[in-house]
């Protein structure tokens, strides 16, 4: 995760200047979707290190979204409710997916179906965030400032 320390400022600059949490999440999840496939098909250890650097790039974006998302959506309200809901849903996702992954691994004796499932879920998340970003652009609740950032109506 040392790569995260080096990539954090670069992703932060992107998030500050040209993005919002929804767009950043879509790009991060799309980046993370490539990680399982790159890792599965890498021919050697050096490529595995490259795959983990790629994973770190996606995780930096996810970390930024975890930190910026509640502030973005809550605006002047208390952001702790947004954080609480997000953490709860993340826990529920883990409760549902981890047993499924274990079952698949035990019954197939290979990691390929697990990696395909992970890639599929990351692509689904990227697609949902892409459409959320697109709908936010056309919604009356959000408007774009001159710098390209979103603001909620009335703020």
LUMVEX-787623 format. One record per residue: residue number from 1; residue in one letter; x, z, y of N, C-alpha, C in turn. Coordinates in Angstrom, 1 decimal, m for minus. Layout:
// LUMVEX-787623
   seq   type      npx      npz      npy     capx     capz     capy      cpx      cpz      cpy
   NUM      A        X        Z        Y        X        Z        Y        X        Z        Y
...
This chain:
// LUMVEX-787623
   seq   type      npx      npz      npy     capx     capz     capy      cpx      cpz      cpy
     1      X      0.8      0.0     m1.2      0.0      0.0      0.0      0.9      0.0      1.3
     2      X      2.2     m0.1      1.1      3.0     m0.2      2.3      2.7     m1.4      3.1
     3      X      2.3     m2.5      2.4      1.9     m3.7      3.1      0.8     m3.5      4.1
     4      X     m0.1     m2.6      3.8     m1.2     m2.2      4.6     m0.7     m1.7      6.0
     5      X      0.4     m1.0      6.0      1.0     m0.4      7.2      1.5     m1.6      8.1
     6      X      2.0     m2.6      7.5      2.6     m3.7      8.2      1.5     m4.7      8.7
     7      X      0.4     m4.8      7.9     m0.6     m5.8      8.2     m1.7     m5.2      9.1
     8      X     m1.8     m3.9      9.2     m2.8     m3.2     10.0     m2.9     m3.7     11.4
     9      X     m1.7     m3.7     12.1     m1.8     m4.1     13.5     m2.2     m5.6     13.7
    10      X     m1.8     m6.4     12.8     m2.2     m7.9     12.9     m3.7     m8.0     12.7
    11      X     m4.3     m7.4     11.7     m5.7     m7.5     11.4     m6.5     m6.8     12.5
    12      X     m5.9     m5.7     13.0     m6.5     m5.0     14.2     m6.6     m5.9     15.4
    13      X     m5.6     m6.6     15.7     m5.6     m7.5     16.8     m6.6     m8.6     16.6
    14      X     m6.8     m9.1     15.4     m7.8    m10.1     15.1     m9.2     m9.5     15.3
    15      X     m9.4     m8.3     14.8    m10.7     m7.6     14.9    m11.0     m7.3     16.4
    16      X    m10.0     m7.0     17.2    m10.3     m6.7     18.6    m10.6     m7.9     19.4
    17      X     m9.9     m9.0     19.2    m10.0    m10.2     20.1    m11.1    m11.2     19.6
    18      X    m11.2    m11.5     18.4    m12.0    m12.6     18.0    m13.1    m12.3     16.9
    19      X    m13.4    m11.0     16.7    m14.2    m10.8     15.5    m15.2     m9.6     15.8
    20      X    m16.0     m9.3     14.8    m16.9     m8.2     14.8    m16.8     m7.7     13.3
    21      X    m17.4     m6.5     13.1    m17.2     m6.0     11.7    m17.9     m6.9     10.6
    22      X    m18.9     m7.6     10.9    m19.5     m8.4      9.9    m18.7     m9.6      9.6
    23      X    m18.1    m10.3     10.6    m17.2    m11.4     10.3    m16.0    m11.0      9.6
    24      X    m15.4     m9.9     10.1    m14.2     m9.3      9.4    m14.4     m9.0      8.0
    25      X    m15.6     m8.4      7.7    m15.9     m8.0      6.3    m16.1     m9.2      5.5
    26      X    m16.7    m10.3      6.0    m16.9    m11.5      5.2    m15.5    m12.1      4.9
    27      X    m14.6    m12.1      5.8    m13.3    m12.7      5.5    m12.5    m11.8      4.6
    28      X    m12.6    m10.5      4.7    m11.9     m9.5      3.8    m12.4     m9.6      2.4
    29      X    m13.7     m9.7      2.2    m14.3     m9.8      0.9    m13.9    m11.1      0.2
    30      X    m13.9    m12.2      1.0    m13.5    m13.5      0.5    m12.0    m13.5      0.1
    31      X    m11.2    m12.8      0.8     m9.8    m12.6      0.5     m9.7    m11.8     m0.8
    32      X    m10.4    m10.7     m0.9    m10.4     m9.9     m2.1    m10.9    m10.6     m3.3
    33      X    m11.8    m11.6     m3.1    m12.3    m12.3     m4.3    m11.2    m13.1     m5.0
    34      X    m10.2    m13.5     m4.3     m9.1    m14.2     m4.9     m8.2    m13.3     m5.7
    35      X     m8.1    m12.0     m5.4     m7.1    m11.1     m6.0     m7.2    m11.1     m7.5
    36      X     m8.4    m10.8     m8.1     m8.4    m10.8     m9.6     m8.0    m12.0    m10.3
    37      X     m8.4    m13.2     m9.7     m8.0    m14.4    m10.4     m6.5    m14.7    m10.2
    38      X     m5.9    m14.4     m9.0     m4.5    m14.6     m8.8     m3.8    m13.7     m9.8
    39      X     m4.2    m12.4     m9.9     m3.5    m11.5    m10.8     m3.6    m11.9    m12.2
    40      X     m4.8    m12.4    m12.7     m4.9    m12.8    m14.1     m4.0    m14.0    m14.4
    41      X     m3.9    m14.9    m13.5     m3.2    m16.2    m13.9     m1.8    m16.2    m13.4
    42      X     m1.3    m15.1    m12.8      0.1    m15.1    m12.3      1.1    m15.1    m13.5
    43      X      2.1    m16.0    m13.4      3.1    m16.1    m14.6      4.2    m15.1    m14.6
    44      X      4.4    m14.3    m13.6      5.5    m13.3    m13.6      5.2    m12.2    m12.6
    45      X      6.2    m11.2    m12.7      6.0    m10.0    m11.9      6.1    m10.3    m10.4
    46      X      6.9    m11.3    m10.0      7.0    m11.6     m8.6      5.7    m12.1     m8.0
    47      X      5.0    m12.9     m8.8      3.7    m13.4     m8.4      2.7    m12.2     m8.4
    48      X      2.8    m11.2     m9.2      2.0    m10.1     m9.2      2.2     m9.3     m7.9
    49      X      3.4     m9.2     m7.5      3.7     m8.5     m6.2      3.0     m9.3     m5.0
    50      X      3.1    m10.6     m5.1      2.4    m11.5     m4.1      0.9    m11.2     m4.2
    51      X      0.3    m11.1     m5.4     m1.1    m10.8     m5.5     m1.5     m9.5     m4.9
    52      X     m0.6     m8.5     m5.0     m0.9     m7.2     m4.4     m0.7     m7.2     m2.9
    53      X      0.1     m8.1     m2.4      0.2     m8.2     m0.9     m1.0     m8.9     m0.4
    54      X     m1.6     m9.9     m1.2     m2.8    m10.5     m0.8     m4.0     m9.5     m0.8
    55      X     m4.0     m8.6     m1.9     m5.0     m7.5     m2.0     m4.9     m6.6     m0.8
    56      X     m3.7     m6.3     m0.3     m3.5     m5.4      0.8     m4.0     m6.0      2.1
    57      X     m3.9     m7.3      2.2     m4.5     m8.0      3.4     m6.0     m7.8      3.4
    58      X     m6.6     m8.0      2.3     m8.1     m7.8      2.2     m8.5     m6.4      2.5
    59      X     m7.7     m5.5      1.9     m8.0     m4.0      2.1     m7.8     m3.6      3.5
    60      X     m6.9     m4.1      4.3     m6.8     m3.8      5.7     m8.0     m4.1      6.4
    61      X     m8.6     m5.3      6.1     m9.8     m5.7      6.8    m11.0     m4.8      6.4
    62      X    m11.0     m4.4      5.1    m12.1     m3.5      4.7    m11.9     m2.1      5.4
    63      X    m10.7     m1.6      5.5    m10.5     m0.4      6.2    m10.9     m0.4      7.7
    64      X    m10.6     m1.6      8.3    m11.1     m1.7      9.7    m12.6     m1.7      9.8
    65      X    m13.2     m2.4      8.8    m14.7     m2.4      8.8    m15.3     m1.0      8.6
    66      X    m14.7     m0.3      7.7    m15.2      1.1      7.4    m15.1      1.9      8.7
    67      X    m14.0      1.7      9.5    m13.9      2.5     10.7    m14.7      1.9     11.9
    68      X    m14.8      0.6     12.0    m15.5      0.0     13.1    m17.0     m0.2     12.9
    69      X    m17.4     m0.4     11.7    m18.8     m0.7     11.4    m19.8      0.4     11.9
    70      X    m19.6      1.6     11.6    m20.6      2.6     12.1    m20.6      2.7     13.6
    71      X    m19.5      2.6     14.3    m19.4      2.6     15.7    m20.2      1.4     16.3
    72      X    m20.0      0.3     15.7    m20.6     m1.0     16.1    m22.1     m0.9     16.0
    73      X    m22.6     m0.4     14.9    m24.1     m0.4     14.7    m24.7      0.8     15.3
    74      X    m24.1      1.9     15.4    m24.7      3.1     16.0    m24.7      3.0     17.5
    75      X    m23.7      2.4     18.1    m23.6      2.4     19.6    m23.6      3.8     20.2
    76      X    m24.6      4.1     20.9    m24.7      5.4     21.6    m25.3      6.5     20.7
    77      X    m25.7      6.2     19.5    m26.3      7.2     18.6    m25.2      7.8     17.8
    78      X    m25.5      8.8     17.0    m24.6      9.5     16.1    m24.2      8.5     14.9
    79      X    m22.9      8.2     14.7    m22.5      7.3     13.7    m22.4      8.0     12.3
    80      X    m22.5      9.3     12.3    m22.3     10.0     11.0    m23.4      9.6     10.0
    81      X    m24.6      9.3     10.4    m25.7      8.9      9.5    m25.3      7.5      8.9
    82      X    m24.8      6.6      9.6    m24.3      5.3      9.1    m23.2      5.5      8.0
    83      X    m22.3      6.4      8.4    m21.2      6.7      7.4    m21.7      7.3      6.2
    84      X    m22.6      8.2      6.3    m23.2      8.9      5.1    m23.9      8.0      4.2
    85      X    m24.7      7.1      4.8    m25.4      6.1      4.0    m24.4      5.2      3.3
    86      X    m23.4      4.7      4.0    m22.4      3.8      3.4    m21.7      4.5      2.2
    87      X    m21.3      5.7      2.4    m20.5      6.4      1.3    m21.5      6.7      0.1
    88      X    m22.7      7.0      0.4    m23.6      7.2     m0.7    m23.9      5.9     m1.5
    89      X    m24.1      4.8     m0.8    m24.2      3.5     m1.5    m23.0      3.1     m2.2
    90      X    m21.8      3.4     m1.7    m20.6      3.1     m2.4    m20.5      3.9     m3.7
    91      X    m20.9      5.1     m3.6    m20.9      6.0     m4.9    m21.9      5.5     m5.9
    92      X    m23.0      5.0     m5.4    m24.0      4.5     m6.4    m23.5      3.2     m7.0
    93      X    m22.8      2.4     m6.2    m22.3      1.2     m6.8    m21.3      1.5     m7.9
    94      X    m20.4      2.5     m7.6    m19.5      2.9     m8.7    m20.1      3.4     m9.9
    95      X    m21.2      4.2     m9.7    m21.9      4.7    m10.9    m22.5      3.6    m11.8
    96      X    m22.9      2.5    m11.1    m23.6      1.4    m11.9    m22.5      0.4    m12.5
    97      X    m21.5      0.1    m11.7    m20.6     m1.0    m12.1    m19.5     m0.5    m13.1
    98      X    m19.0      0.7    m12.9    m17.9      1.2    m13.7    m18.2      1.3    m15.2
    99      X    m19.4      1.8    m15.6    m19.7      1.8    m17.0    m19.9      0.3    m17.5
   100      X    m20.4     m0.6    m16.7    m20.6     m1.9    m17.1    m19.2     m2.6    m17.4
   101      X    m18.3     m2.3    m16.5    m16.9     m2.9    m16.7    m16.3     m2.3    m17.9
   102      X    m16.4     m1.0    m18.2    m15.9     m0.5    m19.4    m16.5     m1.1    m20.7
   103      X    m17.8     m1.3    m20.6    m18.5     m1.9    m21.7    m18.0     m3.3    m22.0
   104      X    m17.9     m4.1    m20.9    m17.4     m5.5    m21.1    m16.0     m5.5    m21.6
   105      X    m15.1     m4.6    m21.1    m13.7     m4.6    m21.6    m13.6     m4.2    m23.1
   106      X    m14.4     m3.2    m23.5    m14.4     m2.8    m24.9    m14.9     m3.8    m25.8
   107      X    m15.9     m4.6    m25.4    m16.5     m5.6    m26.3    m15.8     m6.9    m26.3
   108      X    m15.0     m7.2    m25.3    m14.3     m8.5    m25.2    m12.8     m8.4    m25.5
   109      X    m12.2     m7.3    m25.4    m10.8     m7.1    m25.6     m9.9     m7.9    m24.6
   110      X    m10.5     m8.3    m23.5     m9.7     m9.1    m22.5    m10.2     m8.7    m21.1
   111      X     m9.3     m8.8    m20.2     m9.7     m8.5    m18.8    m10.4     m9.7    m18.1
   112      X    m10.3    m10.9    m18.6    m10.9    m12.0    m17.9    m12.3    m11.8    m17.5
   113      X    m13.3    m11.4    m18.4    m14.6    m11.2    m17.9    m14.8    m10.1    m16.8
   114      X    m13.9     m9.1    m16.9    m13.9     m8.1    m15.8    m13.5     m8.7    m14.5
   115      X    m12.4     m9.5    m14.5    m11.9    m10.1    m13.3    m12.9    m11.1    m12.8
   116      X    m13.6    m11.8    m13.6    m14.6    m12.8    m13.2    m15.8    m12.0    m12.5
   117      X    m16.2    m10.9    m13.1    m17.2    m10.0    m12.5    m16.8     m9.5    m11.1
   118      X    m15.5     m9.1    m11.0    m15.0     m8.6     m9.7    m15.0     m9.7     m8.7
   119      X    m14.6    m10.9     m9.1    m14.5    m12.0     m8.2    m16.0    m12.4     m7.7
   120      X    m16.9    m12.4     m8.7    m18.3    m12.7     m8.3    m18.9    m11.7     m7.4
   121      X    m18.6    m10.4     m7.6    m19.2     m9.4     m6.7    m18.6     m9.5     m5.3
   122      X    m17.3     m9.8     m5.2    m16.6     m9.9     m3.9    m17.2    m11.2     m3.2
   123      X    m17.4    m12.3     m3.9    m18.0    m13.5     m3.3    m19.4    m13.2     m2.8
   124      X    m20.2    m12.5     m3.6    m21.5    m12.1     m3.2    m21.5    m11.3     m1.9
   125      X    m20.6    m10.3     m1.8    m20.4     m9.5     m0.7    m20.0    m10.3      0.5
   126      X    m19.1    m11.2      0.4    m18.6    m12.1      1.4    m19.8    m13.0      1.9
   127      X    m20.6    m13.5      1.0    m21.8    m14.3      1.4    m22.8    m13.5      2.2
   128      X    m23.1    m12.3      1.7    m24.1    m11.5      2.4    m23.6    m11.2      3.8
   129      X    m22.3    m10.8      4.0    m21.8    m10.5      5.3    m21.7    m11.8      6.2
   130      X    m21.4    m12.9      5.6    m21.4    m14.2      6.4    m22.8    m14.4      6.9
   131      X    m23.9    m14.3      6.1    m25.2    m14.5      6.6    m25.7    m13.4      7.6
   132      X    m25.3    m12.2      7.3    m25.6    m11.1      8.3    m25.0    m11.4      9.7
   133      X    m23.7    m11.9      9.7    m23.1    m12.3     10.9    m23.8    m13.4     11.6
   134      X    m24.2    m14.4     10.8    m24.9    m15.6     11.4    m26.3    m15.2     11.9
   135      X    m27.0    m14.3     11.2    m28.3    m13.9     11.7    m28.1    m13.0     12.9
   136      X    m27.1    m12.2     13.0    m26.8    m11.4     14.2    m26.6    m12.2     15.4
   137      X    m26.0    m13.4     15.2    m25.8    m14.3     16.4    m27.1    m14.8     17.0
   138      X    m28.1    m15.0     16.1    m29.4    m15.5     16.6    m30.4    m14.5     16.8
   139      X    m30.1    m13.2     16.5    m31.1    m12.1     16.7    m31.1    m11.7     18.2
   140      X    m32.3    m11.2     18.5    m32.4    m10.7     19.9    m31.9     m9.3     20.1
   141      X    m31.5     m8.7     19.0    m30.9     m7.3     19.0    m29.5     m7.4     19.5
   142      X    m28.8     m8.5     19.2    m27.4     m8.6     19.6    m27.2     m9.8     20.5
   143      X    m26.3     m9.6     21.5    m25.9    m10.8     22.3    m24.4    m10.8     22.4
   144      X    m23.9    m12.0     22.6    m22.4    m12.2     22.6    m21.9    m12.1     24.1
   145      X    m20.9    m11.3     24.3    m20.3    m11.2     25.6    m19.4    m12.4     25.8
   146      X    m18.8    m12.5     27.1    m17.9    m13.6     27.4    m16.7    m13.6     26.5
   147      X    m16.2    m12.5     26.0    m15.0    m12.5     25.1    m15.4    m12.8     23.7
   148      X    m16.7    m13.0     23.4    m17.1    m13.4     22.0    m17.5    m12.2     21.2
   149      X    m17.4    m11.0     21.7    m17.8     m9.8     21.0    m19.3     m9.7     21.0
   150      X    m19.9     m9.0     20.0    m21.3     m8.7     20.0    m21.6     m7.3     20.7
   151      X    m22.7     m7.3     21.4    m23.2     m6.0     21.9    m24.6     m5.9     21.6
   152      X    m25.2     m4.7     21.5    m26.6     m4.6     21.2    m27.3     m4.7     22.5
   153      X    m28.6     m5.2     22.4    m29.4     m5.4     23.6    m29.6     m4.0     24.3
   154      X    m29.5     m3.9     25.5    m29.7     m2.7     26.3    m28.5     m1.8     26.4
   155      X    m27.3     m2.2     25.9    m26.1     m1.4     26.0    m25.2     m1.8     27.1
